[in-house]
Amino acid sequence: MNRLHLAAAVLNQTPLDWDGNQARIVAALRAARSGGAGLLCLPELCITGYGCEDAFHGPDVAAQAERVLLELLPETRGLVACIGLPRLHRRTLYNCVALIADGRILGLVAKQHLAGDGIHYEPRWFKPWEEGVVATTSIAGQEVPLGDLLFEVGGVRIGFEICEDAWVAGRPGIRLAAHGADIILNPSASHFAFGKLAIRRDFVTEGSRAFACAYVYANLLGNEAGRAIYDGGALIAAGGTILAQGRRLHHAAWDLTRATVDLAATRLAQARNNF
């Protein structure tokens, strides 16, 4: 398969609105499937909402997030999708993304670099995952991998940079590229600030060029918890070029951005770069 149809969804989520958040995720999954997408990237912590703050440590939040994740699995038939949620592992909470293929959880990637400046206070709620570490976690009685993972689905290698991971100098994409990643997904909860779109475009385009891959960025949307405005603006790039950019600062419950990438071209670029 040389040509792959990719999609990124922005979602207008509300912290701890279990039913509403789930409904918007379902709508995006169905729209991606009906539009012919093979892979959909959804935003960071989209099951719970990003702005749960100290409620992340509530006794039932991680369990409720797992329940919603399991209920979403039938909606991923015929798709590869990533869905963000908090995950409790060995009495520690991690900011994670589950990669799902055709109704089956392949594994959970945990965020390595936490945002802890400005309005962000992630280190209060989560622990950063250590580079190169892989563990297992039990979901509905099944053991699945958790940690720093690179997936292969139908011969396509998929890796992650979760929001802040892409903003640091030693971003995970460097190692993912060295291991032949075809696609890097970036589920984000990046609030609006003047000039910030240009920075996002830079790390998405430069990531797709330097790592010789397709790069998919999905953001939250709306005034999620009253503290920040999330402006949406999904991005899909390959070979250092933005292929599609989604709408920003609108009031839709969700929005989908699509693009088709040529994996043969990105792999040829990898060969030229000696990855």
ChimeraX commands (.cxc) that place a marker at each C-alpha (Angstrom):
marker #1 position 0.00,0.00,0.00 radius 0.5
marker #1 position 1.73,3.17,-1.21 radius 0.5
marker #1 position -1.05,5.72,-0.84 radius 0.5
marker #1 position -2.76,6.15,2.49 radius 0.5
marker #1 position -5.69,8.42,3.34 radius 0.5
marker #1 position -5.06,10.12,6.70 radius 0.5
marker #1 position -7.40,12.17,8.87 radius 0.5
marker #1 position -7.07,14.39,11.95 radius 0.5
marker #1 position -10.03,15.39,14.10 radius 0.5
marker #1 position -10.40,18.42,16.35 radius 0.5
marker #1 position -12.94,17.94,19.14 radius 0.5
marker #1 position -14.81,20.43,21.32 radius 0.5
marker #1 position -14.62,18.42,24.55 radius 0.5
marker #1 position -15.67,19.20,28.13 radius 0.5
marker #1 position -13.83,17.85,31.18 radius 0.5
marker #1 position -15.56,14.77,32.61 radius 0.5
marker #1 position -18.47,14.99,30.16 radius 0.5
marker #1 position -18.30,11.25,29.59 radius 0.5
marker #1 position -21.34,10.93,27.35 radius 0.5
marker #1 position -20.77,14.11,25.36 radius 0.5
marker #1 position -17.07,13.50,24.83 radius 0.5
marker #1 position -17.77,9.93,23.74 radius 0.5
marker #1 position -20.47,11.06,21.30 radius 0.5
marker #1 position -18.14,13.56,19.63 radius 0.5
marker #1 position -15.40,10.94,19.31 radius 0.5
marker #1 position -17.91,8.52,17.75 radius 0.5
marker #1 position -19.03,11.19,15.28 radius 0.5
marker #1 position -15.43,11.83,14.19 radius 0.5
marker #1 position -14.70,8.11,13.86 radius 0.5
marker #1 position -17.78,7.56,11.71 radius 0.5
marker #1 position -17.03,10.57,9.52 radius 0.5
marker #1 position -13.44,9.42,8.99 radius 0.5
marker #1 position -14.57,5.95,8.02 radius 0.5
marker #1 position -17.31,7.15,5.68 radius 0.5
marker #1 position -14.82,9.52,4.05 radius 0.5
marker #1 position -12.44,6.68,3.26 radius 0.5
marker #1 position -9.74,7.40,5.83 radius 0.5
marker #1 position -7.52,4.52,6.87 radius 0.5
marker #1 position -6.07,6.28,9.92 radius 0.5
marker #1 position -7.53,8.91,12.27 radius 0.5
marker #1 position -5.64,10.93,14.87 radius 0.5
marker #1 position -7.75,12.30,17.74 radius 0.5
marker #1 position -6.58,14.89,20.32 radius 0.5
marker #1 position -4.72,14.43,23.59 radius 0.5
marker #1 position -6.85,13.31,26.58 radius 0.5
marker #1 position -9.96,13.53,24.43 radius 0.5
marker #1 position -11.92,10.97,26.46 radius 0.5
marker #1 position -11.69,12.92,29.72 radius 0.5
marker #1 position -10.99,16.38,28.40 radius 0.5
marker #1 position -7.62,18.04,29.04 radius 0.5
marker #1 position -8.66,20.43,31.80 radius 0.5
marker #1 position -9.72,18.01,34.54 radius 0.5
marker #1 position -6.93,19.39,36.77 radius 0.5
marker #1 position -6.92,17.76,40.24 radius 0.5
marker #1 position -9.94,15.67,39.27 radius 0.5
marker #1 position -7.52,13.55,37.26 radius 0.5
marker #1 position -6.65,12.01,40.64 radius 0.5
marker #1 position -10.26,11.24,41.42 radius 0.5
marker #1 position -10.84,7.59,42.36 radius 0.5
marker #1 position -12.97,6.79,39.30 radius 0.5
marker #1 position -11.58,8.94,36.48 radius 0.5
marker #1 position -9.04,6.48,35.05 radius 0.5
marker #1 position -11.57,3.64,35.36 radius 0.5
marker #1 position -14.28,5.65,33.59 radius 0.5
marker #1 position -11.80,6.53,30.83 radius 0.5
marker #1 position -11.05,2.84,30.34 radius 0.5
marker #1 position -14.78,2.08,30.19 radius 0.5
marker #1 position -15.29,4.67,27.45 radius 0.5
marker #1 position -12.27,3.39,25.54 radius 0.5
marker #1 position -13.70,-0.12,25.52 radius 0.5
marker #1 position -17.11,1.15,24.40 radius 0.5
marker #1 position -15.44,2.97,21.51 radius 0.5
marker #1 position -13.71,-0.13,20.13 radius 0.5
marker #1 position -16.62,-1.25,17.89 radius 0.5
marker #1 position -16.58,2.20,16.27 radius 0.5
marker #1 position -13.02,1.64,15.07 radius 0.5
marker #1 position -13.89,-1.27,12.77 radius 0.5
marker #1 position -12.13,-0.73,9.48 radius 0.5
marker #1 position -9.94,2.04,10.94 radius 0.5
marker #1 position -6.67,2.67,12.70 radius 0.5
marker #1 position -7.30,5.35,15.34 radius 0.5
marker #1 position -5.56,6.89,18.32 radius 0.5
marker #1 position -7.55,8.03,21.35 radius 0.5
marker #1 position -6.13,9.98,24.30 radius 0.5
marker #1 position -6.82,9.12,27.95 radius 0.5
marker #1 position -5.17,9.03,31.39 radius 0.5
marker #1 position -3.86,5.64,32.46 radius 0.5
marker #1 position -3.05,4.44,35.98 radius 0.5
marker #1 position -0.06,2.09,36.01 radius 0.5
marker #1 position 1.66,0.85,39.17 radius 0.5
marker #1 position -0.06,3.55,41.24 radius 0.5
marker #1 position 1.17,6.29,38.92 radius 0.5
marker #1 position -0.92,8.28,36.44 radius 0.5
marker #1 position 0.31,8.76,32.86 radius 0.5
marker #1 position -0.96,10.85,29.97 radius 0.5
marker #1 position -1.48,8.19,27.28 radius 0.5
marker #1 position -2.76,7.53,23.80 radius 0.5
marker #1 position -4.24,4.19,22.80 radius 0.5
marker #1 position -3.61,2.99,19.25 radius 0.5
marker #1 position -6.52,0.89,18.02 radius 0.5
marker #1 position -6.76,-1.10,14.79 radius 0.5
marker #1 position -10.05,-2.58,13.61 radius 0.5
marker #1 position -11.52,-2.77,17.11 radius 0.5
marker #1 position -8.39,-4.07,18.85 radius 0.5
marker #1 position -6.11,-2.14,21.22 radius 0.5
marker #1 position -2.53,-2.53,19.98 radius 0.5
marker #1 position -0.94,-0.62,22.84 radius 0.5
marker #1 position -0.72,2.63,24.77 radius 0.5
marker #1 position 1.98,5.26,24.30 radius 0.5
marker #1 position 2.77,7.42,27.34 radius 0.5
marker #1 position 3.81,11.06,27.08 radius 0.5
marker #1 position 7.51,11.63,27.79 radius 0.5
marker #1 position 7.71,15.43,28.14 radius 0.5
marker #1 position 5.11,17.18,30.27 radius 0.5
marker #1 position 4.06,20.80,29.85 radius 0.5
marker #1 position 4.73,22.62,33.11 radius 0.5
marker #1 position 4.94,26.30,32.26 radius 0.5
marker #1 position 2.48,29.10,31.58 radius 0.5
marker #1 position -1.06,27.81,32.11 radius 0.5
marker #1 position 0.11,24.18,32.05 radius 0.5
marker #1 position 0.67,22.13,35.18 radius 0.5
marker #1 position 0.88,18.57,33.89 radius 0.5
marker #1 position 3.62,17.46,36.33 radius 0.5
marker #1 position 1.08,17.98,39.15 radius 0.5
marker #1 position -1.11,15.20,37.73 radius 0.5
marker #1 position 1.07,12.98,35.57 radius 0.5
marker #1 position 4.50,11.41,35.59 radius 0.5
marker #1 position 6.65,11.55,32.45 radius 0.5
marker #1 position 7.38,8.20,30.84 radius 0.5
marker #1 position 11.04,7.26,30.47 radius 0.5
marker #1 position 12.52,7.03,27.01 radius 0.5
marker #1 position 12.97,3.46,25.76 radius 0.5
marker #1 position 10.92,1.82,28.52 radius 0.5
marker #1 position 8.11,-0.59,27.65 radius 0.5
marker #1 position 5.80,-2.28,30.17 radius 0.5
marker #1 position 2.44,-4.05,29.97 radius 0.5
marker #1 position -0.96,-3.12,31.34 radius 0.5
marker #1 position -4.17,-5.10,31.63 radius 0.5
marker #1 position -7.30,-3.82,29.86 radius 0.5
marker #1 position -10.45,-5.94,30.11 radius 0.5
marker #1 position -8.31,-8.94,31.03 radius 0.5
marker #1 position -5.94,-8.55,28.08 radius 0.5
marker #1 position -2.29,-7.61,28.45 radius 0.5
marker #1 position -1.25,-4.79,26.10 radius 0.5
marker #1 position 2.07,-2.96,25.77 radius 0.5
marker #1 position 2.48,0.45,27.40 radius 0.5
marker #1 position 5.22,3.03,27.08 radius 0.5
marker #1 position 7.67,4.15,24.39 radius 0.5
marker #1 position 6.34,2.23,21.38 radius 0.5
marker #1 position 6.61,2.08,17.61 radius 0.5
marker #1 position 3.77,0.13,15.99 radius 0.5
marker #1 position 3.58,-1.74,12.70 radius 0.5
marker #1 position 0.11,-2.05,11.20 radius 0.5
marker #1 position -0.30,-3.64,7.79 radius 0.5
marker #1 position 3.34,-2.95,7.01 radius 0.5
marker #1 position 3.06,0.73,8.03 radius 0.5
marker #1 position 5.15,1.94,10.99 radius 0.5
marker #1 position 3.37,4.41,13.28 radius 0.5
marker #1 position 4.92,6.43,16.10 radius 0.5
marker #1 position 3.87,9.26,18.42 radius 0.5
marker #1 position 4.91,12.66,19.67 radius 0.5
marker #1 position 2.25,13.71,22.19 radius 0.5
marker #1 position 1.91,17.52,22.21 radius 0.5
marker #1 position 4.88,18.78,24.29 radius 0.5
marker #1 position 7.02,15.89,22.99 radius 0.5
marker #1 position 7.34,17.78,19.70 radius 0.5
marker #1 position 8.29,21.09,21.34 radius 0.5
marker #1 position 11.54,19.88,22.96 radius 0.5
marker #1 position 15.00,19.67,21.42 radius 0.5
marker #1 position 15.39,15.92,21.81 radius 0.5
marker #1 position 11.94,15.11,20.45 radius 0.5
marker #1 position 10.96,11.42,20.12 radius 0.5
marker #1 position 10.63,11.78,16.34 radius 0.5
marker #1 position 14.42,11.62,16.03 radius 0.5
marker #1 position 14.45,8.05,17.36 radius 0.5
marker #1 position 11.24,7.11,15.57 radius 0.5
marker #1 position 12.78,8.18,12.26 radius 0.5
marker #1 position 15.88,6.11,12.97 radius 0.5
marker #1 position 13.59,3.08,13.28 radius 0.5
marker #1 position 11.77,3.74,10.02 radius 0.5
marker #1 position 8.53,5.40,11.14 radius 0.5
marker #1 position 6.24,6.03,8.17 radius 0.5
marker #1 position 3.77,8.16,10.12 radius 0.5
marker #1 position 4.13,10.23,13.29 radius 0.5
marker #1 position 0.90,11.17,15.06 radius 0.5
marker #1 position 0.72,14.16,17.36 radius 0.5
marker #1 position -2.41,14.23,19.56 radius 0.5
marker #1 position -2.39,17.63,21.24 radius 0.5
marker #1 position -4.19,19.96,23.63 radius 0.5
marker #1 position -2.50,23.19,22.57 radius 0.5
marker #1 position -4.18,26.41,23.66 radius 0.5
marker #1 position -4.46,29.49,21.47 radius 0.5
marker #1 position -1.78,32.17,21.65 radius 0.5
marker #1 position -0.78,34.81,19.12 radius 0.5
marker #1 position 1.95,33.49,16.82 radius 0.5
marker #1 position 1.57,29.92,17.99 radius 0.5
marker #1 position 0.19,28.58,14.72 radius 0.5
marker #1 position 3.45,29.43,12.97 radius 0.5
marker #1 position 5.38,27.41,15.57 radius 0.5
marker #1 position 3.07,24.43,15.13 radius 0.5
marker #1 position 3.40,24.60,11.36 radius 0.5
marker #1 position 7.18,24.69,11.75 radius 0.5
marker #1 position 7.48,21.59,13.90 radius 0.5
marker #1 position 4.96,19.69,11.77 radius 0.5
marker #1 position 6.59,20.56,8.45 radius 0.5
marker #1 position 10.14,20.20,9.77 radius 0.5
marker #1 position 9.21,16.91,11.43 radius 0.5
marker #1 position 7.83,15.55,8.18 radius 0.5
marker #1 position 10.95,16.69,6.31 radius 0.5
marker #1 position 13.70,15.79,8.78 radius 0.5
marker #1 position 12.09,12.48,9.77 radius 0.5
marker #1 position 11.05,11.65,6.18 radius 0.5
marker #1 position 7.53,10.68,7.17 radius 0.5
marker #1 position 3.91,11.75,7.12 radius 0.5
marker #1 position 3.05,13.88,10.16 radius 0.5
marker #1 position -0.49,14.26,11.54 radius 0.5
marker #1 position -1.38,16.86,14.19 radius 0.5
marker #1 position -4.80,16.88,15.93 radius 0.5
marker #1 position -5.78,19.52,18.49 radius 0.5
marker #1 position -8.61,20.23,20.89 radius 0.5
marker #1 position -11.14,22.97,20.15 radius 0.5
marker #1 position -13.17,25.41,22.22 radius 0.5
marker #1 position -13.17,26.97,25.70 radius 0.5
marker #1 position -12.78,23.56,27.28 radius 0.5
marker #1 position -12.53,24.29,30.98 radius 0.5
marker #1 position -12.86,28.04,31.22 radius 0.5
marker #1 position -9.12,28.61,31.55 radius 0.5
marker #1 position -7.93,28.31,27.96 radius 0.5
marker #1 position -9.15,28.53,24.39 radius 0.5
marker #1 position -8.17,25.63,22.14 radius 0.5
marker #1 position -8.14,26.74,18.54 radius 0.5
marker #1 position -8.25,23.47,16.63 radius 0.5
marker #1 position -6.28,23.80,13.40 radius 0.5
marker #1 position -5.38,20.20,12.49 radius 0.5
marker #1 position -2.32,19.78,10.26 radius 0.5
marker #1 position -1.17,17.01,7.94 radius 0.5
marker #1 position 2.26,17.20,6.28 radius 0.5
marker #1 position 4.68,15.08,4.29 radius 0.5
marker #1 position 8.10,15.79,2.83 radius 0.5
marker #1 position 8.28,19.21,4.44 radius 0.5
marker #1 position 4.99,20.40,2.92 radius 0.5
marker #1 position 1.64,21.03,4.59 radius 0.5
marker #1 position -0.91,18.92,2.70 radius 0.5
marker #1 position -3.97,20.02,4.67 radius 0.5
marker #1 position -4.81,22.49,7.43 radius 0.5
marker #1 position -8.07,22.47,9.34 radius 0.5
marker #1 position -10.26,25.35,10.46 radius 0.5
marker #1 position -9.47,27.28,13.64 radius 0.5
marker #1 position -11.47,29.15,16.29 radius 0.5
marker #1 position -14.92,27.95,15.30 radius 0.5
marker #1 position -17.84,26.55,17.29 radius 0.5
marker #1 position -18.40,23.13,15.72 radius 0.5
marker #1 position -18.57,20.09,18.00 radius 0.5
marker #1 position -15.89,18.46,15.87 radius 0.5
marker #1 position -14.15,18.92,12.55 radius 0.5
marker #1 position -12.19,16.60,10.28 radius 0.5
marker #1 position -9.14,17.33,8.12 radius 0.5
marker #1 position -8.00,14.82,5.48 radius 0.5
marker #1 position -5.07,14.25,3.15 radius 0.5
marker #1 position -3.61,11.42,1.10 radius 0.5
marker #1 position 0.09,10.66,1.46 radius 0.5
marker #1 position 2.45,8.69,-0.75 radius 0.5
marker #1 position 4.36,6.28,1.48 radius 0.5
marker #1 position 6.63,5.25,-1.37 radius 0.5
marker #1 position 7.86,8.85,-1.61 radius 0.5
marker #1 position 8.49,9.19,2.14 radius 0.5
marker #1 position 10.33,5.86,2.23 radius 0.5
marker #1 position 12.53,6.95,-0.64 radius 0.5
marker #1 position 13.33,10.09,1.33 radius 0.5
marker #1 position 14.22,7.90,4.32 radius 0.5
marker #1 position 16.62,5.94,2.13 radius 0.5
marker #1 position 18.26,9.14,0.94 radius 0.5
marker #1 position 18.64,10.29,4.54 radius 0.5
marker #1 position 20.15,6.91,5.50 radius 0.5
marker #1 position 17.52,6.28,8.22 radius 0.5
marker link #1:1,2 radius 0.2
marker link #1:2,3 radius 0.2
marker link #1:3,4 radius 0.2
marker link #1:4,5 radius 0.2
marker link #1:5,6 radius 0.2
marker link #1:6,7 radius 0.2
marker link #1:7,8 radius 0.2
marker link #1:8,9 radius 0.2
marker link #1:9,10 radius 0.2
marker link #1:10,11 radius 0.2
marker link #1:11,12 radius 0.2
marker link #1:12,13 radius 0.2
marker link #1:13,14 radius 0.2
marker link #1:14,15 radius 0.2
marker link #1:15,16 radius 0.2
marker link #1:16,17 radius 0.2
marker link #1:17,18 radius 0.2
marker link #1:18,19 radius 0.2
marker link #1:19,20 radius 0.2
marker link #1:20,21 radius 0.2
marker link #1:21,22 radius 0.2
marker link #1:22,23 radius 0.2
marker link #1:23,24 radius 0.2
marker link #1:24,25 radius 0.2
marker link #1:25,26 radius 0.2
marker link #1:26,27 radius 0.2
marker link #1:27,28 radius 0.2
marker link #1:28,29 radius 0.2
marker link #1:29,30 radius 0.2
marker link #1:30,31 radius 0.2
marker link #1:31,32 radius 0.2
marker link #1:32,33 radius 0.2
marker link #1:33,34 radius 0.2
marker link #1:34,35 radius 0.2
marker link #1:35,36 radius 0.2
marker link #1:36,37 radius 0.2
marker link #1:37,38 radius 0.2
marker link #1:38,39 radius 0.2
marker link #1:39,40 radius 0.2
marker link #1:40,41 radius 0.2
marker link #1:41,42 radius 0.2
marker link #1:42,43 radius 0.2
marker link #1:43,44 radius 0.2
marker link #1:44,45 radius 0.2
marker link #1:45,46 radius 0.2
marker link #1:46,47 radius 0.2
marker link #1:47,48 radius 0.2
marker link #1:48,49 radius 0.2
marker link #1:49,50 radius 0.2
marker link #1:50,51 radius 0.2
marker link #1:51,52 radius 0.2
marker link #1:52,53 radius 0.2
marker link #1:53,54 radius 0.2
marker link #1:54,55 radius 0.2
marker link #1:55,56 radius 0.2
marker link #1:56,57 radius 0.2
marker link #1:57,58 radius 0.2
marker link #1:58,59 radius 0.2
marker link #1:59,60 radius 0.2
marker link #1:60,61 radius 0.2
marker link #1:61,62 radius 0.2
marker link #1:62,63 radius 0.2
marker link #1:63,64 radius 0.2
marker link #1:64,65 radius 0.2
marker link #1:65,66 radius 0.2
marker link #1:66,67 radius 0.2
marker link #1:67,68 radius 0.2
marker link #1:68,69 radius 0.2
marker link #1:69,70 radius 0.2
marker link #1:70,71 radius 0.2
marker link #1:71,72 radius 0.2
marker link #1:72,73 radius 0.2
marker link #1:73,74 radius 0.2
marker link #1:74,75 radius 0.2
marker link #1:75,76 radius 0.2
marker link #1:76,77 radius 0.2
marker link #1:77,78 radius 0.2
marker link #1:78,79 radius 0.2
marker link #1:79,80 radius 0.2
marker link #1:80,81 radius 0.2
marker link #1:81,82 radius 0.2
marker link #1:82,83 radius 0.2
marker link #1:83,84 radius 0.2
marker link #1:84,85 radius 0.2
marker link #1:85,86 radius 0.2
marker link #1:86,87 radius 0.2
marker link #1:87,88 radius 0.2
marker link #1:88,89 radius 0.2
marker link #1:89,90 radius 0.2
marker link #1:90,91 radius 0.2
marker link #1:91,92 radius 0.2
marker link #1:92,93 radius 0.2
marker link #1:93,94 radius 0.2
marker link #1:94,95 radius 0.2
marker link #1:95,96 radius 0.2
marker link #1:96,97 radius 0.2
marker link #1:97,98 radius 0.2
marker link #1:98,99 radius 0.2
marker link #1:99,100 radius 0.2
marker link #1:100,101 radius 0.2
marker link #1:101,102 radius 0.2
marker link #1:102,103 radius 0.2
marker link #1:103,104 radius 0.2
marker link #1:104,105 radius 0.2
marker link #1:105,106 radius 0.2
marker link #1:106,107 radius 0.2
marker link #1:107,108 radius 0.2
marker link #1:108,109 radius 0.2
marker link #1:109,110 radius 0.2
marker link #1:110,111 radius 0.2
marker link #1:111,112 radius 0.2
marker link #1:112,113 radius 0.2
marker link #1:113,114 radius 0.2
marker link #1:114,115 radius 0.2
marker link #1:115,116 radius 0.2
marker link #1:116,117 radius 0.2
marker link #1:117,118 radius 0.2
marker link #1:118,119 radius 0.2
marker link #1:119,120 radius 0.2
marker link #1:120,121 radius 0.2
marker link #1:121,122 radius 0.2
marker link #1:122,123 radius 0.2
marker link #1:123,124 radius 0.2
marker link #1:124,125 radius 0.2
marker link #1:125,126 radius 0.2
marker link #1:126,127 radius 0.2
marker link #1:127,128 radius 0.2
marker link #1:128,129 radius 0.2
marker link #1:129,130 radius 0.2
marker link #1:130,131 radius 0.2
marker link #1:131,132 radius 0.2
marker link #1:132,133 radius 0.2
marker link #1:133,134 radius 0.2
marker link #1:134,135 radius 0.2
marker link #1:135,136 radius 0.2
marker link #1:136,137 radius 0.2
marker link #1:137,138 radius 0.2
marker link #1:138,139 radius 0.2
marker link #1:139,140 radius 0.2
marker link #1:140,141 radius 0.2
marker link #1:141,142 radius 0.2
marker link #1:142,143 radius 0.2
marker link #1:143,144 radius 0.2
marker link #1:144,145 radius 0.2
marker link #1:145,146 radius 0.2
marker link #1:146,147 radius 0.2
marker link #1:147,148 radius 0.2
marker link #1:148,149 radius 0.2
marker link #1:149,150 radius 0.2
marker link #1:150,151 radius 0.2
marker link #1:151,152 radius 0.2
marker link #1:152,153 radius 0.2
marker link #1:153,154 radius 0.2
marker link #1:154,155 radius 0.2
marker link #1:155,156 radius 0.2
marker link #1:156,157 radius 0.2
marker link #1:157,158 radius 0.2
marker link #1:158,159 radius 0.2
marker link #1:159,160 radius 0.2
marker link #1:160,161 radius 0.2
marker link #1:161,162 radius 0.2
marker link #1:162,163 radius 0.2
marker link #1:163,164 radius 0.2
marker link #1:164,165 radius 0.2
marker link #1:165,166 radius 0.2
marker link #1:166,167 radius 0.2
marker link #1:167,168 radius 0.2
marker link #1:168,169 radius 0.2
marker link #1:169,170 radius 0.2
marker link #1:170,171 radius 0.2
marker link #1:171,172 radius 0.2
marker link #1:172,173 radius 0.2
marker link #1:173,174 radius 0.2
marker link #1:174,175 radius 0.2
marker link #1:175,176 radius 0.2
marker link #1:176,177 radius 0.2
marker link #1:177,178 radius 0.2
marker link #1:178,179 radius 0.2
marker link #1:179,180 radius 0.2
marker link #1:180,181 radius 0.2
marker link #1:181,182 radius 0.2
marker link #1:182,183 radius 0.2
marker link #1:183,184 radius 0.2
marker link #1:184,185 radius 0.2
marker link #1:185,186 radius 0.2
marker link #1:186,187 radius 0.2
marker link #1:187,188 radius 0.2
marker link #1:188,189 radius 0.2
marker link #1:189,190 radius 0.2
marker link #1:190,191 radius 0.2
marker link #1:191,192 radius 0.2
marker link #1:192,193 radius 0.2
marker link #1:193,194 radius 0.2
marker link #1:194,195 radius 0.2
marker link #1:195,196 radius 0.2
marker link #1:196,197 radius 0.2
marker link #1:197,198 radius 0.2
marker link #1:198,199 radius 0.2
marker link #1:199,200 radius 0.2
marker link #1:200,201 radius 0.2
marker link #1:201,202 radius 0.2
marker link #1:202,203 radius 0.2
marker link #1:203,204 radius 0.2
marker link #1:204,205 radius 0.2
marker link #1:205,206 radius 0.2
marker link #1:206,207 radius 0.2
marker link #1:207,208 radius 0.2
marker link #1:208,209 radius 0.2
marker link #1:209,210 radius 0.2
marker link #1:210,211 radius 0.2
marker link #1:211,212 radius 0.2
marker link #1:212,213 radius 0.2
marker link #1:213,214 radius 0.2
marker link #1:214,215 radius 0.2
marker link #1:215,216 radius 0.2
marker link #1:216,217 radius 0.2
marker link #1:217,218 radius 0.2
marker link #1:218,219 radius 0.2
marker link #1:219,220 radius 0.2
marker link #1:220,221 radius 0.2
marker link #1:221,222 radius 0.2
marker link #1:222,223 radius 0.2
marker link #1:223,224 radius 0.2
marker link #1:224,225 radius 0.2
marker link #1:225,226 radius 0.2
marker link #1:226,227 radius 0.2
marker link #1:227,228 radius 0.2
marker link #1:228,229 radius 0.2
marker link #1:229,230 radius 0.2
marker link #1:230,231 radius 0.2
marker link #1:231,232 radius 0.2
marker link #1:232,233 radius 0.2
marker link #1:233,234 radius 0.2
marker link #1:234,235 radius 0.2
marker link #1:235,236 radius 0.2
marker link #1:236,237 radius 0.2
marker link #1:237,238 radius 0.2
marker link #1:238,239 radius 0.2
marker link #1:239,240 radius 0.2
marker link #1:240,241 radius 0.2
marker link #1:241,242 radius 0.2
marker link #1:242,243 radius 0.2
marker link #1:243,244 radius 0.2
marker link #1:244,245 radius 0.2
marker link #1:245,246 radius 0.2
marker link #1:246,247 radius 0.2
marker link #1:247,248 radius 0.2
marker link #1:248,249 radius 0.2
marker link #1:249,250 radius 0.2
marker link #1:250,251 radius 0.2
marker link #1:251,252 radius 0.2
marker link #1:252,253 radius 0.2
marker link #1:253,254 radius 0.2
marker link #1:254,255 radius 0.2
marker link #1:255,256 radius 0.2
marker link #1:256,257 radius 0.2
marker link #1:257,258 radius 0.2
marker link #1:258,259 radius 0.2
marker link #1:259,260 radius 0.2
marker link #1:260,261 radius 0.2
marker link #1:261,262 radius 0.2
marker link #1:262,263 radius 0.2
marker link #1:263,264 radius 0.2
marker link #1:264,265 radius 0.2
marker link #1:265,266 radius 0.2
marker link #1:266,267 radius 0.2
marker link #1:267,268 radius 0.2
marker link #1:268,269 radius 0.2
marker link #1:269,270 radius 0.2
marker link #1:270,271 radius 0.2
marker link #1:271,272 radius 0.2
marker link #1:272,273 radius 0.2
marker link #1:273,274 radius 0.2
marker link #1:274,275 radius 0.2
view
